[in-house]
Amino acid sequence: MGSLSKNEIDHQFDSQNDRISDAANVWLDQDPGNDDAVALYMCLFSKQIDVVGYTITGGNTDFNWCLKNAKNLLAEWGFKDLPLYRGAEVPLSTWEFNAGEDQGFHGDQGLANSIQEHFRKNQLETKEEVGKTLVDMYHGIMALQQKVTYVITGPATTFALLIKIFPEVIEKIERVVIMGSSLEIGNITEHAEFNAFCDPEALEIVANSQVEKVIYGLEPLDYVSYGQDFIEKVRNHGAKQSWMVAEMLNQMLVSYKSLGFEDSPVVCYDAAVIPSLVKRNYAKIHPVNMKVLKDGEKRGKTVYEFVKKSRTNMYTAKWCDVEKWYEMMFECLDNELDS
């Protein structure tokens, strides 16, 4: 697409601003995961976000570990009563990502080693899921008094199944915000971003649904990078959980370096989506049509067409404001300190 006029750029901000409010009702769908966990922290400690439901989908590590991580984090942070639901444990079709490969990036079963050691030493009282089936989740969403923004930071498997089996659930969804895909280059393969690679069939189902979708791929989120100085500022903040957030951020930085990406920006991709829910002028978004490749070496590759009006009610981000992410992170830490 050619260069944009100032009016077109301003309209992109308007498009994102039209999709935020001072008080966002959010249903989270995650596969924790350090980056999911930082996103969870920001949602729980933002005064502008009300998390009304939380679904766990398998992805970053084994499903049972994703679920255990979520329960421990909720208990540690004082939110163990948040309604928690079991989502899909495996993708819609087989994928080639062997058990244990995630340990090279996420540390110990999805979280930094120091955090898992903390949980082993401090056996927390956690609560069972309020919903163990997709039917339970459907009833949980349908019982809500207000529509929600459904935020997916893992594979799209659970939501794809939900809207296929219970299409009327869309009546309760204001929009879907997705961390996944890439505009050009992947991260789990040269072609595909991790979440899209895990379950391209599910992403295709969600992409082709008529519910409004805003998808954040790798490239716009790459603007939201951080380094060691930011990690230490978080660690020294003074909030009780600042050490844990810092350890999650540090695990990703260490993993980037260990994989040979010394000069690449370090990004907490899932957490970098969260300001888009409530912060004006955070992202530039544009209507798109998207095709998901599902087979062969390009499995999970997403092909975007930038258009004036999307056939499937989809937008994608092209840029995000790192300074607003920094600001929101410290707002959340301040809120925790004051709570």
JOZIRA-V998390 format. One line per field, one symbol per residue. phi: phi as a letter, one per 30 degrees, with the letter a starting at -180 (. if undefined). psi: psi as a letter, one per 20 degrees, with the letter a starting at -180 (. if undefined). burial: 1 if it has 16 or more other ideal C-beta (glycine too) atoms within 10 Angstrom, else 0. Layout:
# JOZIRA-V998390
phi=???
psi=???
burial=???
This chain:
# JOZIRA-V998390
phi=.ddcdedddddddeddddcbbdbcdbccbbbdieddddddedddcddcbcdcabcccdadbeeddeddedddddddcibdddecbdcddbddbdbcbdejddddcdjchjbeeddddddddcdddccdddbcbddededddddddbdbcccccbededdddedddbedddeccdaccbcliadbcdbdbdcbdedddebddddddddddcddbbcccddddddccbbdddedddecdjdecdddddddddeddddedddjcdcddcbcedddddeddbcdidbcbbdbcbccdcbidceidcccbdbdbddcicbbdcabcddddeedededddddddd
psi=qrqqrhhhghhggggghijrriopopoqormpoghghhggggghjpiipooiqoppqqehaqghhgggggggggghjkkiipopqpbphqrhrqqmoqpihhhigidolhrqghghhghhhnoqorqqqhpirhgggghgghiqhqqqoooojaqjgghggghghmhihhhjogrppporrqhfqahhrihqqghhhgmhgghggghiriqppopoagghihhmrrahggghgghjgiqhjhhggghghhggggggghjjlhjqpppngghihghihipqkhqpqqqqqppppiqaijpippoqoprhpqhjlqqqqiqqohhhggghghgggggghi.
burial=000000000001101100110001111111111111111111111101101111111111111011111111111110110111111110110010000001001111111101110110000001001110010011011000000111111111111111100100110111111111111001111011111111111111111110111111111111110100011011101010111111111111101100000000011111111111111001111111110111000111110100000101111111111101110110111011000
